[in-house]
Amino acid sequence: ASLRTEFLGRQYENPFMNASGVHCLTIDELEELSNSKAGAFITKSSTEVEREGNPEPRYYSTPLGSINSMGLPNRGFKYYLDYVLDYQDKHPAANTPFFSVAGMSIDENLKLLRAIQDSAFDGVTELNLSCPNVPGKPQLAYDFEVTEELLSKVFSFFKKPLGVKLPPYFDFAHFDTAASILNKFPLAYVNCINSVGNGLYVDLETESVVIKPKNGFGGIGGEYVKPTALANVRGFYTRLNSSIKIIGTGGIRTGQDAFEHLLCGATMLQVGTELYEEGVSVFERLLHELEDIMNKKGYTSIDEFRGKLSSL
Ligand SMILES: C=Cc1c(C(=O)O)[nH]c(=O)[nH]c1=O
């Protein structure tokens, strides 16, 4: 079986990549991703000015996944733009890394996107509308009016491939409203889902929370979120124009999880918690496990089953 994937007119060896935020804060981490079996990779969401992020402990692993309230720590927009432009020069034949943006305001998002538009960057940009962990800042994509206003302004000048990172929705009315807004714009893709915001993990021993920021509330990832991630992948796959592709993120720990995301309609697959736990060797394991499942089922390519989830 071949895992070759076409995404936005570019060919990838396989659909696997890191989820923005995991293993992509520093150039060393990004280079390790570049040299791994991942088919693609993406930078940590960046803001105009470098950010320390929230006080530690701010990430905690649990048997079923993770809770995080990093608080958008990043080296600043210029650090990542310099990296991806340098990458383009050094690897002319390779696919340019994806670039994630998470401005602290509408105006900052517009400023960063304008800088990308005016730059020599020839890759794919991901606008993060769903960070749950900046105290006082709501997840943008839960405000449909603001989301529509921002996308209108963005697409008045941004002409390069752009996707949006969405939070999970939990109601068909929200799938319908979000999709009706997103369908108005020439989006390259939607990425479902970001962590499930403001969960709470309690330690029995200490009778305490496990992360410091926001009294222990943080974004949940891992096995906990796979049913919600699959629902959002499927919910948007069945509602969006076919020109808007889906990146599936959330609960991908095995080749089976990857297969399920593809069956629901995903094209690229992002790995967060499992990458954090296992390191970049996770990609080799995942692509072999996915290949094994495809071989057992008699599929030679992903196109043969992508999106073909049956209803009863
Ligand atoms: C960009 C901030 C995010 C963060 C963070 O930096 O706290 N954590 C997430 O789970 N998702 C995000 O989008």
Ligand as a Chemical Component Dictionary entry (heavy atoms), coordinates in Angstrom:
data_LIG
# 
_chem_comp.id                   LIG 
_chem_comp.type                 NON-POLYMER 
_chem_comp.pdbx_formal_charge   0 
_chem_comp.three_letter_code    LIG 
# 
loop_
_chem_comp_atom.comp_id 
_chem_comp_atom.atom_id 
_chem_comp_atom.alt_atom_id 
_chem_comp_atom.type_symbol 
_chem_comp_atom.charge 
_chem_comp_atom.model_Cartn_x 
_chem_comp_atom.model_Cartn_y 
_chem_comp_atom.model_Cartn_z 
_chem_comp_atom.pdbx_ordinal 
LIG C1 C1 C 0 -1.579 28.355 20.346 1  
LIG C2 C2 C 0 -1.914 28.029 21.581 2  
LIG C3 C3 C 0 -2.351 26.691 21.987 3  
LIG C4 C4 C 0 -1.871 26.114 23.136 4  
LIG C5 C5 C 0 -0.956 26.808 24.076 5  
LIG O1 O1 O 0 0.072  27.376 23.638 6  
LIG O2 O2 O 0 -1.309 26.798 25.291 7  
LIG N1 N1 N 0 -2.295 24.867 23.532 8  
LIG C6 C6 C 0 -3.200 24.159 22.785 9  
LIG O3 O3 O 0 -3.579 23.019 23.150 10 
LIG N2 N2 N 0 -3.671 24.696 21.628 11 
LIG C7 C7 C 0 -3.292 25.938 21.188 12 
LIG O4 O4 O 0 -3.769 26.369 20.115 13 
# 
loop_
_chem_comp_bond.comp_id 
_chem_comp_bond.atom_id_1 
_chem_comp_bond.atom_id_2 
_chem_comp_bond.value_order 
_chem_comp_bond.pdbx_ordinal 
LIG C1 C2 DOUB 1  
LIG C2 C3 SING 2  
LIG C3 C4 DOUB 3  
LIG C3 C7 SING 4  
LIG C4 C5 SING 5  
LIG C4 N1 SING 6  
LIG C5 O1 DOUB 7  
LIG C5 O2 SING 8  
LIG N1 C6 SING 9  
LIG C6 O3 DOUB 10 
LIG C6 N2 SING 11 
LIG N2 C7 SING 12 
LIG C7 O4 DOUB 13 
# 
